[in-house]
Amino acid sequence: MSGQEPRTFRSMFISDVHLGSKAAKAEFLIDFLRYHDADIIYLVGDIVDGWRLRRSWHWPQGHNDVVQKLLRKARKGASITYIAGNHDEFARQFQGVHFGGIVVADRAIHETADGKRLLVIHGDQFDTVVHNARWLAYLGDHAYDAAMLVNRVVTRLRQLLGLPYWSFSSWAKANVKKAVNFIGSFQTMLAEEARRSHVDGIICGHIHHAAIENFGDVQYINTGDWVESCTAVVEHFDGRMEILTWAQVLPEAPDEPFIPMLIEDRVGQAA
């Protein structure tokens, strides 16, 4: 991206970075933040992966660089709100507290340039597995680690064959019936929460599936993640919302080249 001018937006929404996990694509996020800026930034949960850090400590310099990059943006005047998620639920005890110019919250209301009110929330509150069967959620977390390992093995093999990157976990979400049903159910519940909150739409993360959809009179927006798809949602100065996918392969990126894949089968489609 050298030589390109940074792009500035009215607001930017990022979630599910999972700093502290080996799967986090911190270098890609740093590069993205270097060339994208906003007056208002929401970190929509699971920025830090406390679950994995409790199991084993993993915090390379790149993860620290992400934190420093965000703090630098706050110092330069960006309004940054950290919405706690389930993997960083420890942050919920600090609601209303400012850390280096970043304020912590459980949820927030964002008003767009064209006057729409959007509820910003991580979304784990509406995942029945996370709340009613925590042991099963932890088991699923281990299964997700296994899927990421499969991704790395498949990537290596496809590299040797001269084939482009292909995400096993993203493919599974788009094609396995139970995963598709879960995504659909999650989206419906979040849309209902927007109606109960008397807002025009909802912005969330949690399920690592970027989407902008309309459910009747409610807009559902999911920011995606920085583990598989490397996506963020931005608001233009006219209020238009857009998903950005960061597929830049950095020369200094560790291990394998990574070209994120955005699942587009549901993005932008009306329910």
Summary of the structure (lengths in Angstrom):
residues: 271
radius of gyration: 17.7
end to end distance: 36.3
largest distance: 52.6
contacts: 893
relative contact order: 0.17
helix: 37%
strand: 24%
